[in-house]
Amino acid sequence: MGSIKIECVVKEKYHIGESPVWEEKHGSLLYVDITGEKVCRWNAATKQLKTVYVDAPIGSVVPRKSGGYVLAIGTRFAFLDWEKEAVTDIATIDQDKTNNRFNDGKVDPAGRFFAGTMARQLRPAVVEKGQGSMYSLLADHSVVKHFDRVDISNGLDWSLDHKVMYYIDSLSYKVDALDYDLQSGKISNRRLVYKLEQEEVIPDGMCIDAEGKLWVACYNGGRVLRIDPETGKRIQTVKMPVDKTTSCCFGGKDYSDLYVTSAAEGMDEAWHQRQPDGGRIFKVTGLGVKGIPSNSYAG
């Protein structure tokens, strides 16, 4: 392992930067600003940043195989035509819970878009508990509800053999595993992988590397953890220059760069002075490990 270097690569400050996805075909990092209500794409070669504004808090964005993107926005799944900056609704969920919104989401290896909901925050990381659910958007645009009673639905990813889904409900302060059936998309047998320690604070977004280890961003913990899901042990901690680290994904030409998003929402003036890069996007290099390409929505 070489020496680890952390660089602030996108200087724009976001309310809640989240849902980073590396897009190989564009050589770009795709991500959202949840309460800033925007989808962003930053080109790593040209450093060009394009932003599309949307009409509601946006939890996550994923690439679509046929072009464009799919959004988990407000309480809707929707398509985004990037060139026309046009959003087209597909399906609405949680219609009985007007205070809910989508949060983090990711595409499974079969092309289904999994995304979870939560009650809108009273203040950062403070919500009415148990209001969220986990959904998936299938290729035929139908929606499946997998489970409910979620506090803050957050990071998720799949094992390299596609038999396990890893999942974070932030206010449980743990990372869980569920048996996962690739063919049917069904999940079952939820169990503990890792319980966060007090100084690690709140588990947020997550990704998996090419060795099958999990990388978990710790909100208010200012770090990203590398966890071995087989042993349930933390094997590495990368301390970040900001406390409100929100999510992470691997990217770059050989997927050896770890991109980390962060939030500025909830920081007072003294906090901003102490951590002027709060809400910006970072690149971590020298980790000595690579990620894997992201999946695209099949519908």
C-alpha positions in Angstrom: 0.0 0.0 0.0 1.4 3.4 -1.0 0.9 6.6 0.9 -2.7 7.8 1.0 -3.5 11.2 -0.6 -6.8 13.1 -0.1 -7.6 15.8 -2.6 -10.6 18.1 -2.8 -11.6 17.8 -6.5 -14.9 19.6 -6.7 -14.9 23.0 -4.9 -18.6 23.6 -5.1 -20.2 23.3 -1.7 -23.3 21.1 -1.5 -26.1 21.0 1.1 -25.9 17.2 1.1 -23.7 15.7 -1.6 -24.6 12.1 -2.1 -25.1 9.0 -4.3 -21.7 9.1 -6.2 -21.5 6.8 -9.2 -18.5 6.6 -11.6 -19.6 6.7 -15.2 -16.9 4.9 -17.3 -18.2 6.0 -20.7 -18.0 9.7 -19.8 -15.0 9.4 -17.4 -17.2 11.3 -15.0 -18.5 11.3 -11.5 -22.3 11.5 -11.2 -23.9 12.5 -7.9 -26.7 14.5 -6.3 -27.2 17.4 -3.8 -30.2 16.1 -2.0 -31.7 19.2 -0.5 -30.0 21.4 -3.1 -32.3 19.5 -5.5 -29.8 19.0 -8.2 -28.0 16.3 -10.2 -24.3 16.9 -11.0 -21.8 15.4 -13.4 -18.1 16.2 -13.0 -15.6 15.2 -15.7 -12.4 14.0 -14.2 -10.2 14.9 -17.2 -11.6 18.3 -18.2 -12.8 19.3 -14.6 -16.0 20.5 -16.2 -19.1 20.4 -14.0 -22.6 20.3 -15.3 -25.6 20.7 -13.0 -29.3 19.9 -13.7 -31.8 21.3 -11.3 -34.9 19.2 -10.3 -38.1 20.0 -8.5 -37.8 18.0 -5.2 -35.2 16.6 -2.8 -33.3 13.9 -4.7 -32.0 10.9 -2.9 -30.0 9.1 -5.7 -29.3 8.9 -9.4 -28.2 5.9 -11.5 -27.2 5.4 -15.1 -29.8 3.9 -17.5 -28.6 1.3 -20.0 -30.6 2.9 -22.8 -29.2 6.3 -22.0 -29.9 9.1 -19.5 -30.5 8.5 -15.9 -33.0 7.2 -13.3 -33.8 9.3 -10.3 -35.2 8.5 -6.8 -36.7 11.9 -6.2 -39.2 13.0 -3.7 -41.5 10.0 -3.5 -41.1 9.2 -7.2 -39.0 7.1 -9.5 -38.3 9.2 -12.7 -36.2 9.3 -15.8 -33.8 12.2 -16.5 -33.0 13.2 -20.1 -29.6 14.8 -19.5 -29.4 16.7 -22.7 -32.9 18.1 -22.5 -32.8 18.4 -18.7 -36.2 16.9 -18.7 -37.6 14.7 -15.9 -40.4 12.1 -16.6 -42.1 10.4 -13.8 -42.3 6.5 -13.7 -43.9 5.6 -10.4 -44.9 7.1 -7.1 -44.4 5.4 -3.7 -45.3 6.1 0.0 -48.4 8.0 -1.1 -49.8 7.8 2.4 -46.7 9.4 3.9 -46.6 13.0 2.6 -43.5 13.8 4.7 -41.3 11.1 3.2 -38.6 11.2 0.5 -36.3 8.9 -1.2 -32.7 8.6 0.1 -29.8 6.4 -1.2 -30.2 3.9 -4.0 -28.2 1.6 -6.3 -28.7 -0.7 -9.2 -28.3 -4.5 -8.5 -26.4 -6.8 -10.8 -29.6 -7.7 -12.7 -30.4 -4.1 -13.5 -33.1 -3.4 -10.8 -32.9 0.0 -9.1 -33.1 -0.4 -5.3 -33.8 2.8 -3.3 -35.1 3.4 0.2 -37.2 6.1 1.8 -37.2 8.1 5.1 -39.1 10.9 6.8 -37.8 14.3 5.9 -35.3 15.5 8.5 -36.3 17.8 11.3 -32.6 18.7 11.5 -29.6 16.8 10.2 -29.8 13.1 11.1 -33.0 13.7 13.2 -36.2 12.2 11.8 -39.4 10.6 12.8 -38.3 7.0 13.1 -39.7 3.9 11.3 -41.3 5.8 8.4 -39.1 4.5 5.6 -39.2 1.5 3.3 -37.0 -0.3 0.7 -38.2 -0.5 -2.9 -36.9 -1.7 -6.2 -37.9 -0.4 -9.7 -37.9 -3.3 -12.2 -37.2 -3.1 -15.9 -40.9 -3.1 -16.7 -41.3 0.0 -14.5 -43.2 -1.9 -11.8 -42.2 -1.3 -8.2 -41.6 -3.9 -5.5 -41.7 -3.1 -1.7 -39.2 -5.2 0.2 -39.5 -4.1 3.8 -40.6 -1.2 5.9 -40.0 0.3 9.4 -36.8 2.0 8.3 -35.4 5.1 10.0 -33.0 6.5 7.4 -32.5 4.1 4.4 -28.9 4.5 3.3 -25.9 2.7 1.8 -26.3 -0.6 -0.1 -24.3 -2.9 -2.4 -24.0 -6.5 -3.4 -21.3 -9.2 -2.8 -19.1 -10.2 -5.7 -20.9 -13.5 -6.1 -24.3 -11.6 -6.0 -25.6 -13.8 -3.2 -25.6 -11.1 -0.4 -27.0 -7.6 -0.3 -25.4 -5.3 2.3 -27.5 -2.5 3.7 -27.4 0.4 6.1 -30.3 1.9 8.1 -28.3 4.8 9.5 -30.0 5.1 12.9 -29.4 1.4 13.7 -25.7 2.4 13.7 -24.8 -0.9 11.9 -24.1 -2.5 8.6 -26.4 -5.5 7.8 -26.3 -8.4 5.3 -29.3 -10.1 3.7 -29.5 -13.2 1.5 -30.1 -12.1 -2.0 -31.6 -14.0 -4.9 -30.3 -12.5 -8.2 -33.0 -14.1 -10.3 -36.0 -13.0 -8.3 -34.6 -9.9 -6.5 -35.9 -11.2 -3.2 -34.0 -10.5 0.0 -34.2 -12.3 3.3 -32.4 -13.4 6.5 -31.2 -10.0 7.7 -28.2 -10.2 10.1 -25.5 -8.0 11.5 -22.1 -7.4 9.8 -20.6 -4.5 11.7 -21.8 -2.3 14.6 -20.2 1.2 14.5 -18.1 2.4 17.5 -19.1 5.6 19.2 -16.4 7.8 17.5 -17.4 6.4 14.0 -20.9 8.0 14.7 -23.5 7.4 11.9 -23.1 4.9 8.9 -24.1 6.6 5.7 -23.3 5.6 2.0 -21.3 2.5 1.1 -19.6 0.7 -1.7 -17.7 -2.6 -2.3 -14.2 -3.1 -3.6 -12.8 -5.8 -6.0 -11.7 -7.8 -2.9 -15.3 -8.0 -1.6 -14.6 -5.5 1.3 -17.1 -2.7 2.2 -16.3 1.0 2.4 -18.6 2.9 4.6 -18.8 6.7 4.9 -19.4 7.9 8.5 -21.7 10.9 8.8 -20.4 13.3 11.5 -17.5 10.8 12.0 -15.2 12.3 9.4 -14.0 9.0 8.1 -14.5 6.1 5.7 -14.2 2.6 7.1 -13.1 -0.5 5.3 -14.9 -3.5 6.7 -14.4 -7.2 6.0 -18.0 -8.6 5.9 -16.8 -12.1 6.4 -15.3 -11.5 9.8 -17.3 -8.4 10.7 -14.0 -6.6 11.5 -12.9 -3.0 10.6 -9.6 -3.4 8.7 -8.9 0.2 7.7 -9.9 3.8 8.6 -9.4 6.7 6.2 -9.7 10.0 8.2 -11.3 12.8 6.0 -10.7 16.6 6.4 -14.5 17.1 7.0 -16.9 15.5 9.5 -20.0 15.2 7.4 -18.8 12.4 5.0 -21.9 11.0 3.3 -21.0 8.4 0.7 -18.2 6.9 -1.5 -17.6 5.1 -4.8 -14.6 3.9 -6.7 -13.7 5.5 -10.1 -11.0 6.6 -12.4 -9.4 4.8 -15.3 -8.7 1.6 -13.3 -11.2 2.1 -10.4 -8.3 2.8 -8.0 -9.6 6.3 -6.9 -12.1 6.5 -4.1 -14.5 9.5 -4.5 -16.1 10.7 -1.2 -19.0 13.1 -1.0 -19.8 15.3 2.0 -22.5 17.7 3.3 -22.4 21.3 4.5 -26.0 21.3 5.8 -26.0 21.6 9.6 -22.6 23.3 9.9 -22.5 26.6 11.7 -20.1 29.4 11.0 -17.4 28.2 13.4 -17.7 24.7 11.9 -17.2 26.1 8.4 -14.2 28.1 9.5 -12.7 24.9 11.1 -13.6 22.8 8.0 -13.8 25.1 5.0 -14.1 22.1 2.6 -17.4 20.8 4.2 -19.9 20.0 1.4 -17.2 19.4 -1.2 -16.2 16.3 -3.2 -12.9 14.5 -2.5 -10.7 11.9 -4.2 -8.6 9.4 -2.2 -5.7 7.8 -3.9 -3.0 5.4 -2.8 -5.3 2.9 -1.1 -3.8 -0.1 -3.0 -7.2 -1.5 -3.8 -9.6 -1.2 -6.7 -13.4 -0.9 -7.1 -15.7 -2.5 -9.6 -17.9 -0.9 -12.3 -21.3 0.2 -11.3 -24.5 -1.4 -12.7 -27.0 0.4 -15.0 -30.8 0.3 -14.7 -32.2 -2.2 -17.3 -35.6 -0.5 -18.1 
